[in-house]
Amino acid sequence: MTANRSTRSTAEARRSEVLSQAVSVFARLGYHATPVTSVAAAAGISEAYVFRLFHGKLGLFVEAADACYERIVAALEAGARRADGDGPDAILAAMGSAYADLIADRDLLLFQVQAQSVTDIPEVREAVRRGYGRIARFVLTRSGCTDQQVQQFFANGQLCHLIVTADLHDVDEPWARALTAGFRHP
């Protein structure tokens, strides 16, 4: 292996680790309140190296969003492979279950919420659109469902976000039971 290839391999591995840490750090503090130094410290590297790997804080956040949506598509695909049938309903149910398992990682879930909260930043808005577009296209083509079914799938996903972020399963009130009825979250 040449030195250049070794360096590139190391940089790619570092990028992956930094993106993983960025999701966690941005999930807790949000885009505006998170300094790059916090992400660098979590990844165990210098701030300067983070800037060398990414084009500033915005570039880091956008790439973290892209990585987040990649994880979602991978989880949905894994869920679809475990479906108890070939029809759209069975595949969507398996994908939904896989997504419920995935968002047990609160960092991933909260990062999505944080990203949606700063879509007034054009680059973030495009990353969110790109991510949701990729997920929607995947769900449509992989499951063979209708537009209405994919819309319902996304609506349920957003309700899952609310249930998990607000810990609604822990609320013993009629309104909370109504919102959580039929939803399972680890």
RATA-V669583 format. One record per pair of residues at least 6 apart in sequence whose ideal C-beta (glycine too) atoms are under 8 Angstrom apart, sorted by the first residue. I is the first residue (numbers start at 0). J is the second residue. D is the distance in whole Angstrom. If there is no record, write none. Layout:
i=I j=J d=D
i=I j=J d=D
This chain:
i=0 j=8 d=8
i=10 j=52 d=7
i=13 j=42 d=8
i=13 j=44 d=7
i=13 j=48 d=7
i=13 j=52 d=6
i=14 j=52 d=5
i=14 j=53 d=8
i=14 j=62 d=8
i=16 j=42 d=6
i=17 j=38 d=7
i=17 j=39 d=8
i=17 j=42 d=5
i=17 j=44 d=7
i=17 j=49 d=6
i=17 j=52 d=6
i=17 j=53 d=7
i=17 j=59 d=7
i=18 j=59 d=8
i=18 j=62 d=6
i=18 j=63 d=5
i=18 j=66 d=5
i=19 j=66 d=8
i=20 j=38 d=6
i=20 j=41 d=4
i=20 j=42 d=4
i=21 j=38 d=5
i=21 j=42 d=8
i=21 j=59 d=6
i=21 j=60 d=7
i=21 j=62 d=8
i=21 j=63 d=4
i=22 j=63 d=5
i=22 j=66 d=7
i=22 j=67 d=6
i=22 j=106 d=6
i=22 j=107 d=6
i=22 j=110 d=5
i=23 j=41 d=7
i=23 j=106 d=4
i=23 j=110 d=8
i=24 j=33 d=6
i=24 j=37 d=5
i=24 j=38 d=5
i=24 j=41 d=5
i=25 j=33 d=5
i=25 j=38 d=8
i=25 j=60 d=6
i=25 j=63 d=6
i=25 j=110 d=6
i=25 j=113 d=6
i=26 j=105 d=7
i=26 j=106 d=4
i=26 j=107 d=7
i=26 j=108 d=8
i=26 j=109 d=4
i=26 j=110 d=4
i=26 j=113 d=6
i=27 j=33 d=8
i=27 j=106 d=8
i=27 j=109 d=7
i=28 j=37 d=7
i=29 j=113 d=5
i=29 j=116 d=7
i=29 j=117 d=7
i=30 j=56 d=8
i=30 j=60 d=6
i=30 j=113 d=6
i=30 j=114 d=8
i=30 j=116 d=8
i=30 j=117 d=5
i=30 j=120 d=7
i=30 j=123 d=7
i=31 j=117 d=7
i=33 j=56 d=8
i=34 j=56 d=8
i=35 j=46 d=5
i=35 j=49 d=5
i=35 j=50 d=7
i=35 j=55 d=8
i=35 j=56 d=5
i=35 j=59 d=7
i=36 j=46 d=5
i=38 j=49 d=6
i=38 j=59 d=7
i=39 j=45 d=6
i=39 j=46 d=4
i=39 j=48 d=7
i=39 j=49 d=5
i=42 j=49 d=7
i=49 j=59 d=7
i=53 j=59 d=4
i=53 j=62 d=6
i=57 j=120 d=7
i=57 j=122 d=6
i=57 j=123 d=8
i=60 j=114 d=8
i=60 j=123 d=7
i=61 j=122 d=5
i=61 j=123 d=6
i=61 j=125 d=8
i=61 j=126 d=5
i=63 j=110 d=7
i=64 j=110 d=8
i=64 j=114 d=5
i=64 j=123 d=7
i=64 j=126 d=4
i=64 j=127 d=7
i=64 j=130 d=6
i=65 j=126 d=6
i=65 j=129 d=7
i=65 j=130 d=7
i=67 j=107 d=6
i=67 j=110 d=5
i=67 j=111 d=6
i=67 j=114 d=7
i=67 j=130 d=7
i=68 j=129 d=7
i=68 j=130 d=3
i=68 j=131 d=8
i=68 j=133 d=6
i=68 j=134 d=6
i=70 j=101 d=7
i=70 j=107 d=7
i=71 j=98 d=7
i=71 j=101 d=7
i=71 j=130 d=8
i=71 j=134 d=6
i=72 j=133 d=6
i=72 j=134 d=6
i=72 j=137 d=5
i=74 j=97 d=5
i=74 j=98 d=6
i=74 j=100 d=7
i=74 j=101 d=4
i=75 j=94 d=5
i=75 j=97 d=6
i=75 j=98 d=7
i=75 j=134 d=7
i=75 j=137 d=6
i=75 j=138 d=7
i=75 j=141 d=7
i=76 j=137 d=7
i=76 j=141 d=7
i=77 j=97 d=6
i=78 j=93 d=4
i=78 j=94 d=4
i=78 j=95 d=8
i=78 j=96 d=6
i=78 j=97 d=3
i=78 j=98 d=7
i=79 j=90 d=5
i=79 j=93 d=6
i=79 j=94 d=6
i=79 j=97 d=8
i=79 j=141 d=5
i=79 j=142 d=7
i=81 j=93 d=5
i=81 j=97 d=7
i=82 j=89 d=5
i=82 j=90 d=5
i=82 j=92 d=7
i=82 j=93 d=4
i=82 j=94 d=8
i=83 j=89 d=5
i=83 j=92 d=8
i=83 j=93 d=7
i=84 j=90 d=8
i=86 j=143 d=8
i=87 j=142 d=5
i=87 j=143 d=5
i=87 j=144 d=4
i=87 j=145 d=8
i=87 j=148 d=6
i=90 j=141 d=7
i=90 j=142 d=4
i=90 j=143 d=7
i=90 j=144 d=8
i=91 j=138 d=7
i=91 j=142 d=5
i=91 j=144 d=6
i=91 j=148 d=6
i=91 j=152 d=6
i=94 j=138 d=7
i=94 j=141 d=8
i=94 j=142 d=7
i=94 j=152 d=7
i=95 j=152 d=7
i=95 j=155 d=6
i=95 j=156 d=8
i=96 j=183 d=8
i=98 j=156 d=6
i=98 j=159 d=7
i=99 j=159 d=6
i=99 j=182 d=8
i=99 j=183 d=6
i=99 j=184 d=5
i=99 j=185 d=7
i=100 j=185 d=6
i=101 j=107 d=7
i=102 j=108 d=4
i=102 j=159 d=6
i=102 j=160 d=7
i=102 j=163 d=6
i=102 j=184 d=7
i=103 j=163 d=8
i=103 j=184 d=7
i=103 j=185 d=4
i=105 j=163 d=7
i=105 j=164 d=8
i=108 j=160 d=6
i=108 j=163 d=6
i=108 j=164 d=7
i=109 j=164 d=7
i=111 j=160 d=7
i=112 j=160 d=6
i=112 j=164 d=6
i=114 j=123 d=6
i=114 j=126 d=7
i=114 j=127 d=6
i=115 j=127 d=6
i=117 j=123 d=5
i=118 j=124 d=4
i=118 j=127 d=5
i=131 j=153 d=8
i=135 j=149 d=6
i=135 j=153 d=7
i=138 j=144 d=7
i=138 j=149 d=5
i=138 j=152 d=6
i=139 j=146 d=8
i=139 j=149 d=5
i=142 j=148 d=7
i=142 j=149 d=8
i=144 j=152 d=7
i=155 j=182 d=8
i=158 j=178 d=7
i=158 j=182 d=7
i=159 j=182 d=6
i=159 j=184 d=7
i=161 j=167 d=7
i=161 j=178 d=7
i=162 j=168 d=7
i=162 j=178 d=7
i=162 j=179 d=5
i=162 j=182 d=6
i=162 j=184 d=6
i=163 j=184 d=5
i=167 j=175 d=5
i=167 j=178 d=6
i=167 j=179 d=5
i=168 j=175 d=8
i=168 j=179 d=6
i=168 j=184 d=7
